[in-house]
Amino acid sequence: MRPQTYLDHAATTPVLPEAIAAFAEEAARLGNPSSTHGHGRAARASLETSRERIAAALDADPAEVLFTAGGSEADTLAVTGAYLARAEANRTRVAISAVEHAAVIEAAHDLARRHGAAVVKLPVDGAGVLRLDALGAELDAHADALALVSVMWANNEVGALQPVDGVVAAVRAACGGAVAVHSDAVQAVGHVPVTFVGSGLDALTLSGHKLGAPAGIGALLARRSLALAPVIAGGGQERGVRSGTVPVALAAALAVAVETAVRDVDGERRRLGALRDRLAAGALAAVLDARLDGPDGDARLPGHVHLTIPGVDVDALLFGLDSAGVSASAGSACHAGVTQASHVMLAMGASPADARSVLRLTLGRTSTDADVDAVLAVLPGAAERARAAGLVAARARGPAPTPRRSG
């Protein structure tokens, strides 16, 4: 099997050797952190050390770090828990950006189905950036009914950085502290500077396997003053809002990964930004009609290149790249295996056909110039073959039916 060039770091990134070592050391120890005997106290001490390290790395209080099984669970706890804690005060509206991760969108939709919440999707501009004027209009009209505003720090598909500071400022000016403000920062931590206190947010999500920890661990940073209803019943761990035995070994690995990711975030941002720009320029020059999606320069994540390549069969494109030794994706890995139009691209104004003809190439800690060279060597041919496959598929489907005139 040929060596694979890995350009899907936004889906998951290689586990750090130091994180593996931390996990192995703690996994070899016996003890439940909720037990009161010596083994339990030792496990609890290790867990609290991990909590303190993560808090220090992200400018939070240790009591604000709540361990979860990953980013999706943390998003669900933030959205569902914040809403349920406020619904009895007749705050029954949830405002999210139209380009949120599926975890936030589905949690909001579930609140609408089960609890009658009114869900508002705030529009974005053509680069995928939230329109603050739309948030302002929502606040003007419904400030008294809002329970939660959730806007991701950085988009997982096109890499657009969102105006989190502007969101927090607008909500605080209109609602004070009555409305919870949450941000999914899964893609942002380790790639751009992220501080919890400085953000003014009530809650922030991060995920271990995006940072170099094993999958299965994440965290919700939640202010101690933030009211949250639990979404998992049980023994009342994690401030009573996330029951279940906390995985001490995974928490230790997460602490190492977070510390490593933020240690030289500015230097790594410059390094990846240079690789990103070279990759984007090379792809645009080599692939006919290709377009770069999202904002320019520092307004996007340093490792994201998202391309629209009109007419390609995206499954054929990904297969062709994989066969040539390149691992890439067509968007969020949470929708892998399902060919569908990207909701992010549709929100940005793309046609359904173009929203299905996209390629996401994402760089990370292990990415090098050689990776960029490898992709640029095979992308033009893979795109040409995928475009031919798309033409064949379109011919097989035939012309779209002519709509009937009604009555």
N, C-alpha and C positions, 0 to 999 in steps of 0.2 A: 504494500500500500504506500502510495507516494506521501511525502510530508504535506500536511495541510496548512495553508495560510489562514490564520484565524482572524476574521474581521467581523465578529459578532459579539463584541464585548458588552454591548448594551443589553444583550440577553443574559449573559453570565460571563464572568471573567475568571481566569485561572486562580485556583486557591493558592494563597501564599504559603511557602514552606514554613514560615514562622507561625502562621495560623494553624497549620497541620500539627506542628510541634506542641502548640499550646493546647489544642484539642486532645491530642494523645496523652499529654501529661495529666490533664484533668479527668479524662475518661477512665484512666487507670485507677483513680481514687474512688473509694466507696463513700456514699453518703447522700441523703436527700436533704436539700437545703431547708426544708420545712421541719426536719426532725430536730429535737432538742438535745440529743446525746452528742458525744464528741465528734463522731463522724459527720453528723448533720451540721454541727457548728462550723466544722472545717469547710464543708461544702458551701455553707452560707457566707463564710468569710471570703472564699474565692469568688462567689457570685457578686458580692458587694464590691470587691476590688475591680471586677470587670465593669460594673455599673459606673464606678467612679472614674475609670479610665475613659470610657465613652463620653461621659459628661464633660470631662476636662477637654477632650479633643474637640467637642462641638459647642463649648461655652454654655453648658447647662448645669443645673443642680442634679446631683445623683438621684434624688428622689423623683426627678422628672423623667428618668429613663425606665420605660416599661418594656420588658422583653416580650417578643411575639415569635410566631413561627415563620415570619417573613414579612415582606412589604405588603402583600395583599391583605393579610390579617390585620396589620397595623392600620392600613387605610380603612378597612371595614370597622375597626374599633373606633377610629376617629370620627368617621361619618355617622355611623349608627349610634355610637355611644353619646356623641355630642347632641345629636338630634333628640334622642329619647330623653335625655336629661333636661331638655328645654320644651318639649312638646306640651307638657302640662301647663306651661305659661302661655299657651296659644301661639307659640313660635313654631309654625308648621311648614316653613319654606326652607328649601335647601338650594343654594346657588353654587353651581360648579362650572368650570370652563368646559367648552364644547370639545376640548382635546384631551380630557383627563384619561388616565389609565383606566382600563376596564374595571379594576377593583373599586375605584371611586364611583364610576358610572353605575355599575351593577348594585353597589351598596345603596346608592341614591334611588335607583329604580325599585329596589326591594322595599325601601321605606315608603315609596308611593303605593306599591301593591299592598303592603301589610298594614300600613299606618295612615294612609291617606295624605302623605306628604306632597306638597307641591314642589316639583323639581324644575328649576330654571337652569338652562344651559346658556352660559354667557358666550357670545360670539367672539371669534378671533379675526385678525386681519389676514391678508393673503400670505403673510409669512408665518402664520400660526401663533401670533402673539395676542394675548388677551386685550380686548378693547376696554380700556378703563372707563370710557364714556358709557358703555353698556352696564357696567357695574354701578356706576353713579346713578343711572336711570333706575336700576333695580332698587338701590338704596333709597332713592327719593320716593319711590312708590310703595315700598314694602318693608321699610326698616323695622317697623314694629312687629312684623310677622316672621322675620328671618330667624332661623336657628343657627345656621352654619353657612360659611362660605369656604369652599375648597378649591384652591388653584395650585397646580403643580409648580415646583420650582423650575423644572426644565422638562421639556417634552421628550418622551422616550422614542418617538419616531423621527421627527425632523430636527430635534435638538434645540428648539426655540427656548431661550431663557424668558421666563415670565416676570412681569413687574410686581414681584411679591411685596416690595416695600410700598408701592402705590396701592395695592390691594389692602394691606394692613392699615395704611393711613386713611383710606376712604372709609373703611368699615368702622374704625375707631372714631372718626369725626362724626359719623352718622349714628352710631349705635353704642359707643363706649365699649364696655366689656360685656354687653348683653349677648352679643353674637360671637360664636366661636369661629376662629380663622385657622384653617388647616392647610398645610402644603405637603404634597407628596414630593419628597426630595430624594427619592431613590436614585435617580440618574444624576443628581447634582453633587451629592456628597463625594468628595475626593476629586472632583473635576473643576469645581469653582468654589470659592470661599463660602462656607456655610457656618453661621453662628446662630444658635437658638435664641439667646437673650437679645442679640442685636437685631434679629428679624422682627421681633414684636409678635410673632405667631403664638397661638395657643397650643398648637400641636404640629409635629413634623414627623414624617415617616422616613425610615431608611431600611435597607435590605442587605443582608450579609453577602449573598453570592454575587452582588454587583461590585463588591469591594475587595474580594479576595478571601472571604470566609466561606465555609461550606454552605450549601443550600440548607434551609430549614431553620434559620435564625434571622431575626430582624428586630426592630425596636420602634416604638412610638415614643417620641419625646412629648410629654404633656405637662403643661404648667400645673403646679400643685393646686392652683386656684380653679383649674378647669373642671367643671362638673362633667363626668362621664358615667353613663349607665353601662354595666357589664354586658358583654355579648356572649360570654362563656361562663356557665355556672359551675360551682365547685368549691374548692377550698379557700377561695379569696386571696390567692396570691397576686402579686403586682398591684398593690394599692386597692385590691378588691375588685379590679375591673378586668383581669385576665387570669382566670383560675387555671390551674394545671401546674404540675411539677416543672419548674424552670430548668432547662438543660444547661447545667453548669459548664460542661465542656464546650458546647457551642457558643455560650456567652463569652468564654475566654477567647475563643477564636475570633469572635466578632470584635472584641476589644482590640486585639492585635491588628485586625484588618482596618478598623476605623483609624487607629493611630497612624498606621502606615500610609493610608490613603490621604490623610490631611497634612502629613508632615511637610511635604514640599509641593503643596497644591499649585502654587504660582509657577514654579519651575516646570512642573509636569504639564500644566496648562499651556505654557509656551511651546514645549516640545511637541505635544500632540497637535496643537494648533497648526504648527508648521507642516507636520505630516498630513493633516486634514486638508490644508490648502493645496498641497502638491497633488494629493489624490483627487480632489475635486477638479482642479484645473486639468489634470491629465485625462480624467474621465470625460469631461465636457469637450475636450479637444478630439478625443478618439471615438466617441459614440455619437452617431448621427442623431440630431434633434434632442439629445439629452438635456434636461433642465435640472438645476440645483434647487431644491426646495428648502424653505425656511429662511431665517434672517441671515444677514451677512456678518462675517468676522466675529468679533467678540460678543455679538448678540446671540450666538449659538454655542452649544457645547463644543469643547475643543476637539472631541473625537468623533463627531457625527458628520457623515456625508450621506444625504438622502437625495436620490435621483428619481425623477420621472423620465421614463424611456418609452414614449408613446408607441403603442402597437405591440409591445412584447408580451409573450405568454410568460407570466412571472414564474410559474412552476418550471417551465422549460429553462428559463434564465438561471434560476437557482440550481437546477440539476446540472446545467452546463458548467456553472462555476464550480460546483462541488466535484464534478468529474475532472475538472482541470486543477483541482487542489486548493480551492478557495471556499471557505465557509462564510456565508453572508446570509442576509434575511430580507424579507419583504416588509418588515415592520415589526410590531410587537410580537415577541416570542409567545405571549399568552394566546395568540391566535394562530400559532404555527399549525400547518397542515390544513388550514381552511382558507381557500382562495376567496377573498371577499374584498370589496372596496374599503380602503382605509377610512375610518371615521374622521381621522385627523385631516387627511387630504380633502375629504368632502367638506369639512368645516372651513377649510382654507379656500374653498371655491373651485376645487378641481372637479372635472367631469367624472362620472362613475367609471368610465373606461380608463381614464388617466389615473384614477385613484386605485386601480387594480394593477397598474403598470409601473410599480415603484421598486426601488432597490435601496436597502439600508446597509451601509458599510460603516462599522463603528470600531474605533481604535481604542486601545487600552495600554496598560502598563507594559506589556510584553511586545507591543507593536514597534516596528522598525522601518527604516527606508526600504529594506529588502521586501517587506510585506507589501508596501505600496507598489514597488516594481513588479512584484508577482501578480498583483491584481490588474494593473494596467496592461500587462502582457497578454492576459487572457480575456479581459472584459469585452473588447470590441468584437471578437469572434463569437463569444457567448451571447452577446446582445443581438448580433446579426442573425444567428440561428434561432434565438428566441422570438425575434420579430417575424421570421418566416413561419415559425410554429403558430404564432398568434394570427397570422394571415390565413393559414390553413384552417385554424379553428373558427375564424370568423366566416369563412366561406362555407364551412360545414353547417354552421348555424343558419345561414341564409339571411336574406334581408329581413329587417324588422317588419312585423305586420303593420299594415296601414290602419290607423285607428278609425273606428266607425264614427260617423256623425250620430249624435243623439237626437231623438225626436223632433 
